[in-house]
């Protein structure tokens, strides 16, 4: 007889109650197979994360190199713009060839060459080389004395891993400079 207010439900054939010891035996917890599957999934995720970290590091190295080279190019552009009356003195500069430095008659351009060459060599970029070409441009009638200045910096990219090879990289910047 069931007292009033208490209701007991039982299901025949259910393994929810163990008749031997009265302990609840539900299907809770993990089996060995489930645990192994979880470990495989977790390991796959961690390996993917490690791979993304390697890619991220190599892209960071690329960005660092490009920033340094861009700053080196901007440095020379500013020097040429400051000495714009003598822009043609910068034509043919090659930092790996001392014979291409501007003549003694152009002391500012010659000093800019020497300082830019020092900045390039101290940049930490392997086999870095800078070059400048100056070509007259713009309308000829009336002549505006404009010059197209092309500055190129080339170097060998950093090694990404022990199996990769250094690759040749270059940045070219073009600007038009007009005398005052």
Secondary structure as UniProt FT lines:
FT   TURN            4..5
FT   TURN            12..13
FT   TURN            19..21
FT   HELIX           32..82
FT   HELIX           84..90
FT   TURN            91..92
FT   STRAND          93..94
FT   TURN            95..96
FT   HELIX           98..100
FT   TURN            104..105
FT   HELIX           107..121
FT   STRAND          126..137
FT   TURN            141..142
FT   STRAND          146..156
FT   STRAND          168..178
//
